[in-house]
Amino acid sequence: MNQSLLYHAFGVREGYDYVRTEYHHGTVEFHLAVQSRLLICPHCEGRDVIRRGKRFRRIQTVPIGLKPVFLVTEVPRCQCRQCGQVFEVAPLLPRPMSTTPNG
């Protein structure tokens, strides 16, 4: 799968790498990994960080046909070597769509 499809079909911006696709009980899951360039300390903006584990976030997106589709993104837990701050890198979600009321 290429990054262009992830962006145009599901709104996944740069900063994530496609890892694999899994099919479970009628659903499709696209697994994504965070690129190391996104690991920046929010406190001091340092780039010298240590990964201290991770958790996964499962985000439902638009279906493919009748199959529900989920983006499974890692949420790395990091520690800054400069200031010692511990933080998580939240997934870059697609921007909310603006809606126009009917009538």
QUIKAGI-V683086 format. One line per field, one symbol per residue. ss: DSSP state (a for helix, b for strand, c for the rest). phi: phi as a letter, one per 20 degrees, with the letter a starting at -180 (. if undefined). A space follows every 10 residues. Layout:
# QUIKAGI-V683086
ss: ???
phi: ???
This chain:
# QUIKAGI-V683086
ss: ccaaaaaaaa cccccbbbbb bbbbccbbbb bbbbcaaacc ccccccccbb bbbbbbbbbb bbbbccbbbb bbbbbbbbbb cccccbbbcc cccccccccc ccc
phi: .dfffgffec mfefocdfda dcdclnddcd ecdffffeec ffedmfdecd fcoacdcdde cffdmdefcc eddfdfeccf ffdnfdbdef feeffffedd fen
